[in-house]
């Protein structure tokens, strides 16, 4: 099931530069992370969450990842998608980043940190080239189950009240996208999840860095 509306599919340069080396293809990488707000609407009937526990032995290696920034130009295809997502009222944007790097083997590629403290998103992205282009990501979205002190009958995403969560030791939900797969350049690549989603696009800047 695809959680991004298909109508958005019908919908490229100011960036950070990461480890550009000689004689390798250079790509501009752009990533958009967005959150699905419809899941919070009990009347929507959507109950899929894909909740996961944090594996202490398999967390994103953010300590060895490089931060990136860079402006997002108005002509960016992903920027136009971002605007439509927000306008729908059903999604919020968690992170939108763009940078330039070379496409090198996985063993040499550098991790990029994808984070937004305000939305409790943290994780890594690895763009590399084997026979084909690949993106590997390990992103964790952390959400408190219920505001501290909530003593009413309101229930969090896991169906429990604040007191029930406290009694059971549950203090947060963890939504995880962990995937490594082949992608195509100049194409919107989707990584789906019921709670949040990711769009990645890579565009070759020139043939090679001489």
Secondary structure, 3 states (H helix, E strand, C coil): CCCCCHHHHHCCCCCEEECCCCCCCEEEEEEEEEEECHHHCHHHCCCCCCECCCCCCCCCCHHHCECCCCCCCCCCHHHHHHHHHHHHCCEEEEEEEEEEEECCCCCCCCCEECCEHHHCEEEEEEEEECCCEEEEEEEEEEEECCCCCCCCCCCCCCCCCHHHHHHHCCCEEEEEEEEEEECCCCCCEEECCCCEEEEEEEEEEECCCC
